[in-house]
């Protein structure tokens, strides 16, 4: 809004009738905030190399379960024929974008429009995929790795359940994280490395208010609260995401997935960005396509909490 003027004095600015004072536009653009993407950090992408070559699925063979039997001298032995069911990763999802700009606008503008647009679309594409995959995790989690009776051995670890979400406070947040680690440990998941947990921003704030305010307690050596990755709390590397699934269950509740990187597989098969000229208009356009697949390959190595503030 322009400066106020006294009654009877003309308004010379760009909003007034005279418009003697020009309106100026800055070539730089105001910074835009994007959600933090976590998919690359929490998933196994080792099958991408195979699926990028050809095909619409990857069939992964699994190690069968063997049986150990007690032995007594002289007994007849029992032999088994080991077999297992392969796990299939399907490349069955696609996302695209596209925009067209008239030739006159391209000629008259002082901005690199398509550079700006492709950056925007790229960030939105990554966030869309993160949101989609994070929302799919809970349904594929092992039954003993979620709800109020979690733990394949304990069966009494409360990770929150429908109508009874776990209420996170600064006094119990560390207990909750450690309990999630215990749930994985009871499934024989290796806890020395590769474990992750994704939390909403407010959850990270509660960690910052807890006894882990001192970074040295995490064994991480640097500040606990950082951009995206917020530190290491046994056995997890923690990441912030604003793309986690939410539900209204009396109050707003969040899914908090956790697991080992070997559990969740993600593969992007085909990514293409293309400039083009539209057939029925003077102008230029840009379009992009991303084809991908994801699957929880080892349900026992992934879990999900259900929490509220």
ZAMARGU-4260 file (C-alpha; in steps of 0.2 Angstrom, whole numbers, plus 5000, padded with zeros to 4 digits):
<rodrens>
0) 5000/5000/5000 | 5006/5017/4996 | 5010/5032/5007 | 4994/5041/5013 | 4992/5059/5006
5) 4983/5074/5013 | 4966/5079/5006 | 4967/5087/4989 | 4985/5081/4985 | 4986/5070/4970
10) 4992/5052/4971 | 5006/5050/4960 | 5010/5032/4964 | 5007/5016/4953 | 4990/5014/4961
15) 4984/5031/4958 | 4977/5038/4942 | 4992/5048/4937 | 5004/5033/4939 | 5019/5044/4938
20) 5029/5033/4950 | 5032/5016/4942 | 5029/4999/4949 | 5045/4989/4950 | 5046/4970/4950
25) 5061/4961/4958 | 5068/4947/4946 | 5072/4936/4961 | 5058/4926/4968 | 5053/4924/4986
30) 5059/4908/4993 | 5046/4894/4994 | 5045/4881/5008 | 5044/4863/5003 | 5040/4848/5014
35) 5055/4837/5019 | 5056/4821/5009 | 5062/4806/5017 | 5059/4791/5005 | 5077/4789/5000
40) 5083/4789/5018 | 5071/4775/5024 | 5069/4763/5010 | 5079/4750/5001 | 5082/4756/4982
45) 5094/4742/4977 | 5082/4735/4964 | 5081/4751/4954 | 5096/4746/4943 | 5086/4730/4938
50) 5069/4738/4935 | 5076/4753/4925 | 5082/4741/4911 | 5065/4734/4907 | 5050/4725/4914
55) 5036/4730/4926 | 5040/4720/4941 | 5055/4712/4951 | 5053/4695/4958 | 5063/4693/4974
60) 5067/4676/4981 | 5067/4674/4999 | 5076/4662/5011 | 5065/4648/5017 | 5062/4644/5035
65) 5071/4628/5041 | 5067/4617/5056 | 5079/4612/5070 | 5075/4596/5078 | 5081/4587/5094
70) 5093/4572/5091 | 5095/4556/5100 | 5108/4543/5096 | 5101/4530/5083 | 5085/4538/5079
75) 5078/4540/5061 | 5081/4557/5054 | 5067/4568/5047 | 5071/4577/5031 | 5061/4592/5024
80) 5060/4600/5007 | 5063/4619/5009 | 5053/4631/4999 | 5048/4649/5000 | 5036/4661/4991
85) 5044/4675/4982 | 5040/4693/4985 | 5035/4704/4970 | 5039/4722/4968 | 5027/4729/4955
90) 5030/4745/4946 | 5012/4751/4946 | 5011/4769/4950 | 5013/4785/4940 | 5013/4803/4943
95) 5014/4817/4930 | 5014/4836/4927 | 5012/4848/4913 | 5011/4867/4909 | 5010/4878/4894
100) 5015/4896/4892 | 5010/4907/4878 | 5024/4913/4866 | 5020/4931/4870 | 5022/4929/4889
105) 5039/4920/4886 | 5045/4934/4875 | 5040/4948/4887 | 5045/4940/4904 | 5061/4943/4913
110) 5061/4926/4922 | 5067/4909/4917 | 5050/4902/4919 | 5053/4884/4914 | 5068/4883/4926
115) 5056/4889/4940 | 5042/4878/4935 | 5052/4862/4934 | 5060/4865/4951 | 5042/4868/4958
120) 5035/4852/4950 | 5050/4842/4955 | 5048/4846/4973 | 5029/4843/4972 | 5032/4827/4964
125) 5044/4821/4978 | 5032/4826/4991 | 5017/4818/4983 | 5027/4801/4982 | 5032/4803/5000
130) 5014/4806/5005 | 5008/4791/4995 | 5021/4779/5002 | 5020/4784/5020 | 5001/4782/5020
135) 5003/4764/5013 | 5015/4758/5027 | 5003/4754/5041 | 4992/4742/5032 | 5007/4731/5028
140) 5015/4731/5045 | 5017/4715/5055 | 5002/4713/5067 | 5014/4712/5082 | 5022/4728/5077
145) 5008/4740/5080 | 4993/4744/5091 | 4992/4743/5110 | 4998/4725/5112 | 5014/4726/5101
150) 5029/4715/5103 | 5029/4697/5096 | 5036/4691/5113 | 5030/4705/5125 | 5013/4708/5118
155) 5010/4722/5130 | 5020/4737/5122 | 5008/4751/5119 | 5011/4760/5102 | 4994/4768/5102
160) 4978/4761/5094 | 4962/4767/5086 | 4951/4777/5099 | 4966/4776/5111 | 4981/4785/5103
165) 4997/4786/5113 | 4999/4803/5120 | 5017/4809/5118 | 5024/4821/5131 | 5042/4826/5136
170) 5042/4814/5150 | 5038/4798/5139 | 5044/4802/5122 | 5061/4793/5125 | 5051/4778/5132
175) 5040/4777/5116 | 5055/4778/5105 | 5065/4764/5114 | 5049/4753/5115 | 5048/4754/5096
180) 5066/4748/5095 | 5061/4734/5107 | 5047/4729/5096 | 5059/4727/5081 | 5072/4718/5092
185) 5059/4705/5097 | 5057/4702/5078 | 5076/4698/5077 | 5078/4714/5067 | 5097/4720/5068
190) 5097/4736/5078 | 5115/4741/5076 | 5112/4751/5060 | 5099/4754/5047 | 5084/4758/5058
195) 5074/4773/5055 | 5059/4782/5062 | 5049/4796/5054 | 5040/4809/5066 | 5030/4825/5064
200) 5037/4842/5068 | 5029/4844/5084 | 5036/4827/5090 | 5053/4833/5086 | 5049/4848/5097
205) 5045/4837/5111 | 5061/4828/5110 | 5070/4844/5110 | 5061/4848/5127 | 5065/4831/5134
210) 5081/4825/5143 | 5089/4823/5125 | 5092/4842/5124 | 5110/4838/5126 | 5116/4831/5109
215) 5129/4821/5117 | 5116/4809/5125 | 5111/4804/5107 | 5129/4799/5103 | 5127/4809/5087
220) 5140/4823/5092 | 5130/4837/5085 | 5114/4847/5088 | 5099/4835/5090 | 5087/4846/5080
225) 5092/4848/5062 | 5084/4850/5045 | 5075/4833/5041 | 5087/4822/5050 | 5086/4826/5069
230) 5098/4814/5076 | 5100/4796/5083 | 5091/4789/5098 | 5093/4770/5100 | 5091/4762/5088
235) 5084/4774/5076 | 5090/4788/5065 | 5075/4800/5066 | 5068/4811/5052 | 5055/4825/5052
240) 5041/4824/5039 | 5025/4835/5037 | 5018/4821/5025 | 5014/4808/5038 | 4996/4802/5038
245) 4984/4810/5050 | 4967/4805/5057 | 4954/4813/5068 | 4951/4802/5083 | 4944/4814/5095
250) 4959/4824/5092 | 4971/4825/5077 | 4982/4809/5078 | 4998/4804/5067 | 5005/4788/5061
255) 5023/4786/5066 | 5031/4773/5055 | 5048/4765/5060 | 5058/4751/5054 | 5074/4744/5045
260) 5079/4750/5028 | 5078/4732/5022 | 5059/4732/5025 | 5053/4745/5013 | 5058/4744/4995
265) 5056/4759/4983 | 5060/4759/4965 | 5058/4773/4952 | 5059/4765/4935 | 5056/4780/4923
270) 5058/4799/4925 | 5056/4810/4910 | 5055/4829/4909 | 5052/4836/4891 | 5050/4853/4883
275) 5037/4853/4869 | 5027/4865/4858 | 5008/4863/4860 | 4999/4858/4844 | 4985/4871/4845
280) 4993/4886/4853 | 5008/4897/4851 | 5019/4894/4865 | 5030/4881/4874 | 5027/4868/4887
285) 5035/4857/4899 | 5029/4840/4905 | 5036/4827/4917 | 5032/4808/4921 | 5038/4797/4935
290) 5034/4779/4936 | 5038/4769/4952 | 5034/4755/4964 | 5035/4752/4982 | 5032/4737/4994
295) 5035/4732/5012 | 5046/4717/5008 | 5048/4711/5026 | 5033/4716/5037 | 5042/4710/5053
300) 5055/4723/5050 | 5043/4738/5050 | 5031/4745/5063 | 5019/4760/5066 | 5014/4770/5081
305) 4998/4780/5082 | 5001/4795/5092 | 4993/4812/5098 | 5000/4828/5106
</rodrens>
